[in-house]
Amino acid sequence: MNRLRYFAGAAAGLREIIRAPRLDSAETVIRVHLSRRHENFLELMRRVVFANAAHPYRRMLEIAGCGYEDLATGVRRDGLEAMLARLQASGVYLTHDEFKLKQPIVRANRTIPADADSFRNPLATGRLVGFSGGSRSAGTAVRVSTRARVYREAYDKLAIDEFDLTRRRYVLLKPTLPTLDGLMNLARGARLGCALDAWFSPVVASVDSLHYRVATYGLLAMARAYGLRLPFPMHLAANDYSPVVRTIARRREQGHLVMVRTYASGAVRVASAARELGAAIDGTLFIVGGETLTDGKRATIESAGATIFPHYAITELGSIGYACRQMTSGNAVHLNTDSLAVLSHRRPAPLSGTEVESLLFTALQLHAPFVLINADMDDSGKLQQATCDCRFARLGLTTVIRDIASIGKLTGHGVTLVGTDVIRILERTLPARFGGSATDYQLVEHDGAGQARMTLRVSPRVPISAMSDVKALFLAELRTFQGGQIASRLWQHAEALDVVHEEPVASGARGKILPLHLLGPGTRSEAVRES
């Protein structure tokens, strides 16, 4: 995509959001859509899937012998989730690789044509374009409409009320453009009455990112001209989180409570830096996304006297759920059942073959960026009924997803790398340059001291004198896809990637990428994407 067009679209989209009317009542909006979730889904199917004879889902439904009236009757008689389960068993589903166009869609020995636009929702158009991580090209472009972004504010408002966030100073620790995540967090926070304090970017400022910094400052200046006073970002030096700690400590001395919105690894880095500096951050509340909140990360943060709660989102799906105040252990959220239906099914995990409870997502809203039925996003989790008495549960968001983890991706610091993309670098690019075979390189994901870490193992059989050359080529290859642009910039300057001469460990037939939670009890992998 042309950069000028991208930045112009971002400016137009941000202006639309700034000027859009605020929601009168988040609870009323969600309650109305909860009461209409079956009808919303059927209308989406009628207007998008069944209105297009070439739609891949219509082809799947035809193969399954399900017309629109059959679908409507089944949903109204048996319930949405029961009907979705029958459809999944009949071949109406989408694997992650099918959605990413990495493998053809084949049902009943028939190949179903699909392209990059097949699953986009024609009813939802937007100027702000985000990208999901990992595609070998530019990543999956996701146009999220202004209507969808404003609706997202309903979930943030529930979280603000649940945690009383308007009484806290809002500190953001997320990258600037090309990712829109941080900018959108601030815009929603400002529109919902949060006291925005500071924005820190963990990506070191560099010459090759100058155009993104200029564009970020331009968008912030425009927002201020329209009355939305968003803070300008401060780029942190490599591995230096002390400015964040000092800001929190200064606010505490002034009598203010602080909320930090960041990724799980970022929260751990702040807590670790506070310990090293001897600074007090107790009472700070972290809301995190972008990767799994492991027990180890939670323990590090809580040892600093802070509390931490996860938010689960995926670029193509939007907000999936927030934790409530009573979810003080594990990695769990209340599912936004007004917008999504979710099933789980056991299947072998990519890259290891271990059986996991994989999550299948179905979009329900007419403003959803993609029309998806039983779509697998390579995330796992357990579905349960809520037992708490929080704002989410009282409103009717009583389905809980627990033990959320990524099963086919590597993530850290909010960056997602699709496993099949990284495998190409490990199996083809590195052996072609340095020698060895496809089994001599392995990328391992694990929790390090204070952050998610990646270790690139190179077999001692491969004669390499300078491991820095391997790291440089690996990072250069990462830059060729969207999620890798941010990852390479983070890992180039930080200690988040080690390259070592060690024998790769066995992990199944395709064990080049090794999410450690698949090895056995006591170890967990990272997850998800956006927050």
C-alpha positions as CSV (number, residue, x, y, z in Angstrom):
1,M,0.0,0.0,0.0
2,N,1.3,3.4,-0.9
3,R,2.5,5.1,2.3
4,L,1.0,8.5,1.4
5,R,-2.4,6.9,0.8
6,Y,-2.0,5.0,4.1
7,F,-1.2,8.1,6.1
8,A,-4.0,10.1,4.4
9,G,-6.5,7.4,5.2
10,A,-5.2,7.2,8.8
11,A,-5.7,11.0,9.1
12,A,-9.2,10.8,7.6
13,G,-10.2,7.8,9.7
14,L,-8.9,9.4,13.0
15,R,-10.8,12.6,12.2
16,E,-14.0,10.6,11.7
17,I,-13.5,8.9,15.1
18,I,-12.8,12.2,16.9
19,R,-15.9,13.7,15.5
20,A,-18.2,10.7,15.9
21,P,-20.9,11.0,18.6
22,R,-20.1,9.3,21.9
23,L,-22.2,6.4,23.1
24,D,-24.9,7.4,25.5
25,S,-24.8,4.2,27.5
26,A,-22.3,1.4,27.0
27,E,-24.5,-1.0,28.9
28,T,-27.6,-0.2,26.9
29,V,-25.8,-0.7,23.6
30,I,-24.3,-4.1,24.6
31,R,-27.6,-5.3,26.2
32,V,-29.5,-4.5,22.9
33,H,-27.0,-6.4,20.8
34,L,-27.0,-9.3,23.2
35,S,-30.8,-9.6,22.8
36,R,-30.4,-9.5,19.0
37,R,-27.3,-11.7,18.6
38,H,-29.2,-14.5,16.7
39,E,-30.9,-12.0,14.4
40,N,-27.7,-10.0,13.8
41,F,-25.9,-13.2,12.8
42,L,-28.7,-14.3,10.4
43,E,-28.9,-10.8,8.8
44,L,-25.1,-10.9,8.3
45,M,-25.4,-14.3,6.6
46,R,-28.4,-13.2,4.4
47,R,-26.9,-9.9,3.3
48,V,-23.3,-11.1,2.7
49,V,-22.9,-14.8,2.5
50,F,-26.1,-15.9,0.8
51,A,-26.2,-12.8,-1.4
52,N,-23.0,-13.9,-3.1
53,A,-23.1,-17.2,-4.9
54,A,-19.2,-17.2,-5.0
55,H,-18.7,-16.6,-1.3
56,P,-16.5,-19.4,0.2
57,Y,-18.8,-19.8,3.1
58,R,-21.9,-20.2,0.8
59,R,-20.0,-22.9,-1.1
60,M,-19.2,-24.7,2.3
61,L,-22.9,-24.4,3.3
62,E,-24.1,-25.8,0.0
63,I,-21.7,-28.7,0.4
64,A,-23.1,-29.2,3.9
65,G,-26.7,-29.1,2.5
66,C,-27.6,-26.0,4.5
67,G,-29.6,-23.2,2.9
68,Y,-30.5,-19.9,4.5
69,E,-33.9,-21.2,5.8
70,D,-32.2,-24.3,7.2
71,L,-29.7,-22.0,9.0
72,A,-32.3,-19.7,10.3
73,T,-34.5,-22.6,11.5
74,G,-31.6,-24.3,13.3
75,V,-30.4,-21.1,15.0
76,R,-33.9,-20.2,16.3
77,R,-34.8,-23.7,17.3
78,D,-31.6,-25.0,18.9
79,G,-29.5,-21.8,19.6
80,L,-26.6,-20.3,17.8
81,E,-23.8,-22.2,19.3
82,A,-25.5,-25.6,18.8
83,M,-26.1,-24.8,15.1
84,L,-22.5,-23.6,14.7
85,A,-21.2,-26.9,16.2
86,R,-23.3,-28.8,13.6
87,L,-22.0,-26.7,10.8
88,Q,-18.4,-27.2,12.0
89,A,-18.9,-31.0,12.0
90,S,-20.3,-30.6,8.4
91,G,-17.3,-28.8,7.1
92,V,-18.3,-25.2,7.6
93,Y,-15.2,-23.8,9.2
94,L,-12.0,-22.0,8.4
95,T,-8.5,-23.0,9.5
96,H,-6.0,-20.2,10.2
97,D,-3.9,-21.2,7.1
98,E,-7.0,-21.2,4.9
99,F,-7.9,-17.7,6.2
100,K,-4.4,-16.5,5.5
101,L,-4.5,-18.1,2.0
102,K,-1.5,-20.3,2.9
103,Q,-3.4,-23.5,1.9
104,P,-6.5,-24.1,-0.4
105,I,-10.0,-24.6,1.1
106,V,-11.0,-28.2,0.2
107,R,-14.3,-29.7,1.3
108,A,-15.7,-33.0,0.1
109,N,-12.9,-33.2,-2.4
110,R,-13.9,-29.8,-3.9
111,T,-11.6,-26.9,-3.9
112,I,-13.3,-23.6,-3.0
113,P,-11.8,-20.5,-4.5
114,A,-10.8,-17.7,-2.2
115,D,-8.7,-14.5,-2.3
116,A,-7.6,-11.7,-0.1
117,D,-11.1,-10.0,-0.3
118,S,-13.2,-13.1,0.1
119,F,-13.9,-12.8,3.8
120,R,-14.0,-9.0,4.1
121,N,-17.3,-7.6,5.2
122,P,-18.7,-5.3,2.4
123,L,-21.1,-3.8,4.9
124,A,-18.2,-2.4,7.0
125,T,-15.9,0.1,5.3
126,G,-13.3,2.2,7.1
127,R,-10.4,4.5,6.4
128,L,-8.1,3.4,9.2
129,V,-6.2,0.4,8.1
130,G,-4.6,-1.9,10.6
131,F,-2.5,-5.0,9.9
132,S,-2.5,-8.4,11.6
133,G,0.9,-9.8,12.1
134,G,2.7,-12.4,10.2
135,S,1.8,-12.5,6.6
136,R,4.7,-13.0,4.2
137,S,3.5,-10.0,2.3
138,A,2.3,-6.9,4.1
139,G,0.1,-8.6,6.6
140,T,-3.6,-8.9,6.5
141,A,-5.0,-5.4,5.9
142,V,-7.9,-4.8,8.2
143,R,-10.2,-1.9,7.5
144,V,-12.2,-1.2,10.7
145,S,-15.1,1.1,10.3
146,T,-15.7,4.1,12.5
147,R,-18.9,2.5,13.7
148,A,-16.9,-0.6,14.8
149,R,-14.3,1.5,16.6
150,V,-16.9,3.6,18.4
151,Y,-18.7,0.4,19.4
152,R,-15.4,-0.9,20.8
153,E,-15.6,2.0,23.2
154,A,-18.6,0.3,24.9
155,Y,-16.2,-2.5,26.1
156,D,-13.6,0.0,27.2
157,K,-16.2,1.9,29.2
158,L,-17.2,-1.3,31.0
159,A,-13.6,-1.8,31.9
160,I,-13.2,1.8,33.0
161,D,-16.2,1.5,35.3
162,E,-15.1,-2.0,36.6
163,F,-11.6,-0.7,37.6
164,D,-12.6,2.9,38.3
165,L,-10.0,4.0,35.8
166,T,-11.0,7.7,35.6
167,R,-9.5,8.1,39.0
168,R,-6.1,7.0,37.7
169,R,-3.5,8.7,35.5
170,Y,-3.3,6.9,32.1
171,V,0.2,5.9,31.0
172,L,0.6,4.1,27.6
173,L,3.6,1.8,26.8
174,K,3.1,0.8,23.2
175,P,4.8,1.4,19.8
176,T,3.9,4.3,17.5
177,L,3.0,3.8,13.8
178,P,2.9,1.6,11.7
179,T,0.9,-0.2,14.4
180,L,-2.4,1.7,15.2
181,D,-2.9,0.0,18.6
182,G,-1.3,2.7,20.8
183,L,-2.9,5.6,19.0
184,M,-6.4,4.0,19.1
185,N,-5.9,3.2,22.9
186,L,-5.3,6.9,23.5
187,A,-8.1,8.1,21.3
188,R,-10.6,5.8,23.1
189,G,-9.3,6.8,26.5
190,A,-9.6,10.5,25.8
191,R,-13.1,10.1,24.4
192,L,-14.1,8.2,27.5
193,G,-12.8,10.7,30.0
194,C,-9.5,9.1,31.1
195,A,-6.7,11.4,32.4
196,L,-4.0,10.8,29.7
197,D,-0.6,11.3,31.2
198,A,2.2,9.9,29.0
199,W,3.0,7.8,26.0
200,F,6.2,5.7,25.9
201,S,7.2,3.7,22.9
202,P,9.5,0.7,23.5
203,V,10.8,0.9,19.9
204,V,14.1,2.8,19.7
205,A,13.9,5.8,17.3
206,S,16.0,5.2,14.2
207,V,16.5,6.7,10.8
208,D,14.5,4.0,8.9
209,S,11.4,4.7,11.1
210,L,11.6,8.5,10.7
211,H,8.6,8.6,8.3
212,Y,6.5,6.7,10.9
213,R,7.5,9.1,13.7
214,V,6.6,12.1,11.5
215,A,3.2,10.6,10.6
216,T,2.5,9.8,14.3
217,Y,3.2,13.4,15.3
218,G,1.1,14.7,12.4
219,L,-1.9,12.6,13.5
220,L,-1.5,13.7,17.1
221,A,-1.3,17.4,16.1
222,M,-4.5,16.9,14.1
223,A,-6.2,15.3,17.1
224,R,-5.2,18.2,19.3
225,A,-6.5,20.7,16.7
226,Y,-9.9,18.9,17.0
227,G,-9.8,19.1,20.8
228,L,-8.5,15.6,21.7
229,R,-5.3,16.3,23.7
230,L,-3.4,13.1,23.1
231,P,0.2,13.0,24.5
232,F,3.2,12.9,22.2
233,P,5.3,9.8,22.4
234,M,8.7,9.4,24.1
235,H,10.9,6.7,22.5
236,L,12.7,4.7,25.1
237,A,16.4,3.8,24.8
238,A,17.3,0.1,24.4
239,N,16.3,-1.9,27.5
240,D,15.7,1.3,29.5
241,Y,12.3,1.4,31.1
242,S,13.4,3.8,33.8
243,P,11.4,6.8,32.3
244,V,8.2,4.9,32.8
245,V,9.1,4.0,36.3
246,R,10.0,7.5,37.2
247,T,6.8,8.8,35.8
248,I,4.8,6.4,37.9
249,A,6.8,7.1,41.0
250,R,6.4,10.9,40.5
251,R,2.6,10.6,40.1
252,R,2.4,8.5,43.2
253,E,4.3,11.1,45.2
254,Q,1.8,13.7,43.9
255,G,-1.0,11.5,45.3
256,H,-2.2,10.0,42.0
257,L,-3.1,6.4,41.2
258,V,-1.7,5.1,37.9
259,M,-2.9,2.8,35.2
260,V,-0.5,1.5,32.6
261,R,-1.8,0.0,29.3
262,T,0.8,-2.1,27.7
263,Y,1.8,-5.7,26.7
264,A,2.5,-8.3,29.3
265,S,6.3,-8.2,28.7
266,G,6.2,-4.5,28.9
267,A,4.6,-4.6,32.3
268,V,7.2,-7.1,33.5
269,R,10.0,-4.8,32.3
270,V,8.5,-1.9,34.2
271,A,8.2,-3.9,37.4
272,S,11.8,-5.2,37.0
273,A,13.1,-1.7,36.3
274,A,11.3,-0.4,39.5
275,R,13.0,-3.1,41.5
276,E,16.4,-2.2,40.1
277,L,15.9,1.5,40.7
278,G,14.5,0.9,44.2
279,A,11.4,2.9,43.1
280,A,7.9,2.3,44.5
281,I,5.1,1.5,42.0
282,D,2.8,-0.3,44.4
283,G,-0.9,0.4,43.7
284,T,-0.2,0.7,40.0
285,L,-2.7,-1.2,37.8
286,F,-1.6,-2.8,34.5
287,I,-4.0,-3.7,31.7
288,V,-2.2,-5.9,29.2
289,G,-2.7,-7.7,25.9
290,G,-0.6,-8.8,23.0
291,E,0.6,-12.0,24.6
292,T,-0.2,-14.5,27.3
293,L,-0.2,-13.3,30.9
294,T,1.7,-16.2,32.4
295,D,2.0,-17.1,36.1
296,G,5.6,-16.0,36.0
297,K,4.8,-12.6,34.6
298,R,2.0,-12.1,37.0
299,A,4.2,-13.0,40.0
300,T,6.9,-10.5,38.9
301,I,4.4,-7.7,38.6
302,E,2.6,-8.5,41.9
303,S,5.9,-8.7,43.7
304,A,6.2,-4.9,42.9
305,G,2.9,-4.3,44.7
306,A,1.0,-3.8,41.4
307,T,-2.0,-5.6,40.0
308,I,-2.5,-6.8,36.4
309,F,-5.5,-7.9,34.3
310,P,-5.6,-9.1,30.7
311,H,-7.5,-7.9,27.6
312,Y,-7.9,-10.3,24.7
313,A,-8.2,-8.9,21.1
314,I,-7.4,-10.1,17.6
315,T,-7.0,-7.6,14.8
316,E,-9.4,-9.3,12.5
317,L,-12.0,-9.8,15.2
318,G,-11.6,-6.7,17.4
319,S,-12.1,-6.9,21.2
320,I,-12.8,-10.4,22.4
321,G,-13.0,-9.8,26.1
322,Y,-11.7,-8.2,29.3
323,A,-10.8,-9.6,32.6
324,C,-12.9,-8.4,35.6
325,R,-11.6,-7.3,39.0
326,Q,-12.2,-10.8,40.4
327,M,-9.9,-12.6,37.8
328,T,-6.7,-12.4,39.9
329,S,-5.1,-15.5,38.6
330,G,-4.5,-17.2,35.3
331,N,-5.2,-15.7,31.9
332,A,-9.0,-15.3,31.6
333,V,-11.5,-12.8,30.2
334,H,-15.3,-12.4,29.8
335,L,-16.2,-13.0,26.2
336,N,-18.0,-10.3,24.3
337,T,-20.9,-12.5,23.4
338,D,-22.8,-9.7,21.8
339,S,-20.1,-9.5,19.0
340,L,-18.7,-13.1,18.9
341,A,-19.8,-16.7,19.2
342,V,-16.9,-19.0,20.2
343,L,-16.6,-22.8,20.2
344,S,-13.7,-25.0,21.2
345,H,-12.6,-28.2,19.6
346,R,-9.7,-30.6,20.2
347,R,-7.2,-30.8,17.5
348,P,-3.4,-31.3,17.1
349,A,-1.5,-28.0,17.6
350,P,0.6,-26.8,14.7
351,L,4.3,-27.5,14.9
352,S,4.0,-30.1,17.7
353,G,1.0,-32.3,17.2
354,T,-0.1,-32.0,20.9
355,E,-3.8,-32.0,21.4
356,V,-5.2,-28.6,22.4
357,E,-8.6,-26.9,22.8
358,S,-8.6,-24.7,19.8
359,L,-11.0,-21.7,19.6
360,L,-13.3,-21.2,16.7
361,F,-14.7,-17.6,16.2
362,T,-17.9,-16.5,14.5
363,A,-18.6,-12.8,13.9
364,L,-22.1,-11.6,14.7
365,Q,-22.1,-7.8,14.1
366,L,-22.9,-6.1,10.9
367,H,-19.9,-3.9,11.4
368,A,-17.4,-6.7,11.8
369,P,-14.4,-6.2,9.5
370,F,-14.5,-9.9,8.4
371,V,-17.4,-12.3,8.0
372,L,-16.2,-15.5,9.7
373,I,-17.9,-18.7,10.7
374,N,-16.0,-21.1,13.0
375,A,-12.7,-19.5,12.1
376,D,-9.6,-20.9,13.8
377,M,-7.1,-18.2,14.7
378,D,-4.5,-20.6,16.2
379,D,-5.4,-19.7,19.7
380,S,-6.5,-22.1,22.4
381,G,-8.5,-21.7,25.6
382,K,-11.2,-23.3,27.8
383,L,-14.8,-22.0,27.8
384,Q,-16.6,-21.8,31.1
385,Q,-19.5,-20.0,32.7
386,A,-18.7,-17.0,34.9
387,T,-19.1,-17.4,38.7
388,C,-18.3,-13.8,39.5
389,D,-20.6,-10.9,40.2
390,C,-19.0,-8.1,38.2
391,R,-20.2,-5.5,35.7
392,F,-19.6,-7.9,32.8
393,A,-21.5,-10.8,34.3
394,R,-24.4,-8.7,35.5
395,L,-24.7,-7.3,32.0
396,G,-25.0,-10.8,30.5
397,L,-21.4,-11.5,29.4
398,T,-21.2,-14.7,31.4
399,T,-19.0,-16.8,29.1
400,V,-15.4,-16.9,30.2
401,I,-12.4,-18.0,28.2
402,R,-9.6,-19.3,30.4
403,D,-6.0,-20.4,29.8
404,I,-5.7,-18.4,26.5
405,A,-2.6,-19.2,24.6
406,S,-1.2,-19.1,21.1
407,I,-0.7,-22.5,19.5
408,G,0.7,-21.7,16.0
409,K,2.4,-18.3,16.4
410,L,5.3,-16.7,18.2
411,T,4.5,-13.5,20.1
412,G,6.1,-11.1,22.4
413,H,5.8,-7.4,23.2
414,G,2.5,-7.5,21.3
415,V,4.1,-8.6,18.1
416,T,2.7,-11.8,16.4
417,L,4.7,-13.9,14.0
418,V,2.9,-16.7,12.2
419,G,4.7,-20.0,12.5
420,T,4.6,-20.9,8.9
421,D,6.2,-17.6,7.9
422,V,9.1,-18.0,10.3
423,I,9.6,-21.6,9.2
424,R,10.4,-20.4,5.7
425,I,13.3,-18.3,7.1
426,L,14.5,-21.2,9.3
427,E,14.2,-23.9,6.6
428,R,15.2,-22.0,3.5
429,T,16.8,-18.7,4.0
430,L,19.3,-19.4,6.8
431,P,20.5,-22.8,5.4
432,A,20.9,-21.2,1.9
433,R,23.2,-18.5,3.4
434,F,25.1,-20.3,6.2
435,G,24.8,-24.0,5.3
436,G,23.3,-26.9,7.0
437,S,19.8,-28.2,6.5
438,A,16.2,-27.4,7.4
439,T,16.6,-29.3,10.7
440,D,19.6,-27.2,11.9
441,Y,17.8,-24.0,12.9
442,Q,15.1,-23.6,15.5
443,L,13.4,-20.6,17.1
444,V,12.3,-21.2,20.7
445,E,9.9,-18.9,22.7
446,H,10.1,-18.6,26.4
447,D,9.8,-16.3,29.4
448,G,13.1,-14.6,30.2
449,A,14.0,-12.4,33.1
450,G,11.7,-9.5,32.7
451,Q,10.4,-10.1,29.1
452,A,9.4,-12.6,26.5
453,R,12.5,-13.9,24.8
454,M,13.3,-15.8,21.7
455,T,16.3,-18.0,21.2
456,L,17.5,-18.9,17.7
457,R,19.3,-22.2,18.0
458,V,21.9,-23.1,15.3
459,S,23.3,-26.7,15.3
460,P,27.0,-26.9,16.1
461,R,27.2,-28.8,12.8
462,V,26.8,-25.5,10.9
463,P,30.2,-23.7,10.8
464,I,29.4,-20.1,11.7
465,S,32.1,-17.9,13.1
466,A,29.9,-14.8,13.9
467,M,26.4,-15.5,15.3
468,S,25.7,-11.8,14.8
469,D,25.5,-12.4,11.1
470,V,22.8,-15.0,11.6
471,K,20.9,-12.6,13.8
472,A,21.2,-9.8,11.2
473,L,19.9,-11.9,8.4
474,F,17.0,-13.3,10.5
475,L,15.9,-9.8,11.5
476,A,16.3,-8.5,7.9
477,E,14.0,-11.3,6.7
478,L,11.5,-10.5,9.5
479,R,11.1,-7.0,8.0
480,T,9.6,-8.4,4.9
481,F,6.3,-9.0,6.6
482,Q,4.2,-6.6,8.6
483,G,4.4,-8.2,12.0
484,G,8.1,-8.6,11.5
485,Q,8.7,-4.8,11.0
486,I,8.0,-4.1,14.6
487,A,9.6,-7.3,15.8
488,S,12.9,-6.6,14.0
489,R,13.0,-3.1,15.3
490,L,12.4,-4.3,18.9
491,W,14.8,-7.2,18.7
492,Q,17.5,-5.3,16.9
493,H,18.1,-3.0,19.9
494,A,16.9,-5.1,22.8
495,E,18.1,-8.3,24.4
496,A,14.9,-10.2,23.4
497,L,16.6,-12.4,20.8
498,D,19.6,-14.7,21.5
499,V,21.4,-16.6,18.8
500,V,23.3,-19.6,20.1
501,H,25.3,-22.6,18.9
502,E,23.1,-25.3,20.4
503,E,21.5,-28.5,19.0
504,P,17.8,-28.0,18.2
505,V,15.6,-30.1,20.5
506,A,13.1,-32.6,19.0
507,S,9.5,-31.4,19.0
508,G,7.7,-33.5,16.4
509,A,8.0,-33.6,12.6
510,R,7.9,-29.9,12.2
511,G,9.6,-28.8,15.3
512,K,11.4,-25.7,14.1
513,I,9.3,-23.4,16.3
514,L,8.8,-24.6,19.8
515,P,6.1,-22.9,21.9
516,L,7.2,-24.2,25.3
517,H,3.7,-24.7,26.7
518,L,3.3,-27.7,24.3
519,L,6.2,-29.5,26.0
520,G,4.4,-30.3,29.3
521,P,3.2,-28.9,32.6
522,G,4.9,-25.9,34.1
523,T,5.8,-24.1,30.9
524,R,3.6,-21.7,29.0
525,S,3.8,-20.0,25.6
526,E,2.9,-16.4,24.7
527,A,-0.4,-15.4,22.9
528,V,-2.4,-13.0,21.3
529,R,-2.2,-9.8,19.4
530,E,-3.8,-6.6,20.0
531,S,-5.1,-4.8,23.0
